[in-house]
Amino acid sequence: MGLSALLMIGRRTTVAGVRLHLDDRPARLDRLLKLTGTLDYLTAPLPTGAAGTSVTGETTVRPTGPDGPT
């Protein structure tokens, strides 16, 4: 596990309309995210009207399983 796992989780939470929050990030993780240009992607707030928000304002979340065959 590493950066690729965090990016996968970030994609899945974005699709689900859920905000990924990384508590107590160590300095080395911040450095890695800055070096790879992914700090803003993984730490930016969820945009308003993001996927998963219905017309009535209710948030829907679907459970996800392991990735299927590609």
Phi and psi restraints in degrees (value plus and minus 20) as a CYANA .aco file:
   2 GLY   PHI    -198.5  -158.5
   2 GLY   PSI    -161.2  -121.2
   3 LEU   PHI     -81.2   -41.2
   3 LEU   PSI     -60.5   -20.5
   4 SER   PHI     -82.6   -42.6
   4 SER   PSI     -56.0   -16.0
   5 ALA   PHI     -86.8   -46.8
   5 ALA   PSI     -62.1   -22.1
   6 LEU   PHI     -83.2   -43.2
   6 LEU   PSI     -60.0   -20.0
   7 LEU   PHI     -86.0   -46.0
   7 LEU   PSI     -59.2   -19.2
   8 MET   PHI     -83.7   -43.7
   8 MET   PSI     -65.2   -25.2
   9 ILE   PHI     -82.8   -42.8
   9 ILE   PSI     -60.3   -20.3
  10 GLY   PHI     -80.7   -40.7
  10 GLY   PSI     -62.4   -22.4
  11 ARG   PHI     -84.3   -44.3
  11 ARG   PSI     -64.6   -24.6
  12 ARG   PHI     -86.3   -46.3
  12 ARG   PSI     -59.8   -19.8
  13 THR   PHI     -89.2   -49.2
  13 THR   PSI     -55.4   -15.4
  14 THR   PHI     -84.0   -44.0
  14 THR   PSI     -65.7   -25.7
  15 VAL   PHI     -80.8   -40.8
  15 VAL   PSI     -58.4   -18.4
  16 ALA   PHI     -98.7   -58.7
  16 ALA   PSI     -26.6    13.4
  17 GLY   PHI      54.9    94.9
  17 GLY   PSI       3.9    43.9
  18 VAL   PHI    -129.5   -89.5
  18 VAL   PSI     123.0   163.0
  19 ARG   PHI    -109.1   -69.1
  19 ARG   PSI     107.5   147.5
  20 LEU   PHI    -103.9   -63.9
  20 LEU   PSI     105.7   145.7
  21 HIS   PHI    -142.0  -102.0
  21 HIS   PSI     100.3   140.3
  22 LEU   PHI    -120.0   -80.0
  22 LEU   PSI      79.3   119.3
  23 ASP   PHI     -95.6   -55.6
  23 ASP   PSI     126.2   166.2
  24 ASP   PHI      27.4    67.4
  24 ASP   PSI      31.3    71.3
  25 ARG   PHI     -85.7   -45.7
  25 ARG   PSI     111.3   151.3
  26 PRO   PHI     -90.8   -50.8
  26 PRO   PSI     135.6   175.6
  27 ALA   PHI     -77.7   -37.7
  27 ALA   PSI     -56.2   -16.2
  28 ARG   PHI     -86.3   -46.3
  28 ARG   PSI     -52.0   -12.0
  29 LEU   PHI     -89.3   -49.3
  29 LEU   PSI     -63.5   -23.5
  30 ASP   PHI     -78.8   -38.8
  30 ASP   PSI     -61.5   -21.5
  31 ARG   PHI     -82.0   -42.0
  31 ARG   PSI     -64.2   -24.2
  32 LEU   PHI     -82.3   -42.3
  32 LEU   PSI     -64.5   -24.5
  33 LEU   PHI     -85.8   -45.8
  33 LEU   PSI     -57.4   -17.4
  34 LYS   PHI     -86.9   -46.9
  34 LYS   PSI     -64.5   -24.5
  35 LEU   PHI     -82.2   -42.2
  35 LEU   PSI     -55.3   -15.3
  36 THR   PHI    -111.7   -71.7
  36 THR   PSI     -24.2    15.8
  37 GLY   PHI      54.9    94.9
  37 GLY   PSI       1.4    41.4
  38 THR   PHI    -128.7   -88.7
  38 THR   PSI     -17.7    22.3
  39 LEU   PHI     -79.5   -39.5
  39 LEU   PSI     -70.3   -30.3
  40 ASP   PHI     -85.3   -45.3
  40 ASP   PSI     -57.0   -17.0
  41 TYR   PHI     -82.1   -42.1
  41 TYR   PSI     -62.4   -22.4
  42 LEU   PHI    -109.7   -69.7
  42 LEU   PSI     -32.2     7.8
  43 THR   PHI    -140.8  -100.8
  43 THR   PSI     -22.5    17.5
  44 ALA   PHI     -93.5   -53.5
  44 ALA   PSI     127.8   167.8
  45 PRO   PHI     -86.6   -46.6
  45 PRO   PSI     134.1   174.1
  46 LEU   PHI     -86.4   -46.4
  46 LEU   PSI     109.0   149.0
  47 PRO   PHI     -86.8   -46.8
  47 PRO   PSI     130.1   170.1
  48 THR   PHI     -88.6   -48.6
  48 THR   PSI     123.8   163.8
  49 GLY   PHI      56.2    96.2
  49 GLY   PSI       2.2    42.2
  50 ALA   PHI     -90.7   -50.7
  50 ALA   PSI     145.2   185.2
  51 ALA   PHI     -75.1   -35.1
  51 ALA   PSI     121.9   161.9
  52 GLY   PHI      81.4   121.4
  52 GLY   PSI     -31.2     8.8
  53 THR   PHI    -117.6   -77.6
  53 THR   PSI     105.7   145.7
  54 SER   PHI    -104.2   -64.2
  54 SER   PSI     153.7   193.7
  55 VAL   PHI     -81.4   -41.4
  55 VAL   PSI     -52.1   -12.1
  56 THR   PHI    -101.3   -61.3
  56 THR   PSI     -24.5    15.5
  57 GLY   PHI      72.7   112.7
  57 GLY   PSI     -20.5    19.5
  58 GLU   PHI    -100.1   -60.1
  58 GLU   PSI     124.0   164.0
  59 THR   PHI    -117.7   -77.7
  59 THR   PSI     110.2   150.2
  60 THR   PHI    -131.4   -91.4
  60 THR   PSI     116.2   156.2
  61 VAL   PHI    -148.7  -108.7
  61 VAL   PSI     108.2   148.2
  62 ARG   PHI    -121.8   -81.8
  62 ARG   PSI     116.8   156.8
  63 PRO   PHI     -88.3   -48.3
  63 PRO   PSI     126.6   166.6
  64 THR   PHI    -142.2  -102.2
  64 THR   PSI     128.5   168.5
  65 GLY   PHI    -130.5   -90.5
  65 GLY   PSI    -189.1  -149.1
  66 PRO   PHI     -81.4   -41.4
  66 PRO   PSI     133.6   173.6
  67 ASP   PHI     -79.3   -39.3
  67 ASP   PSI     120.7   160.7
  68 GLY   PHI     -98.3   -58.3
  68 GLY   PSI     157.3   197.3
  69 PRO   PHI     -85.2   -45.2
  69 PRO   PSI     123.9   163.9
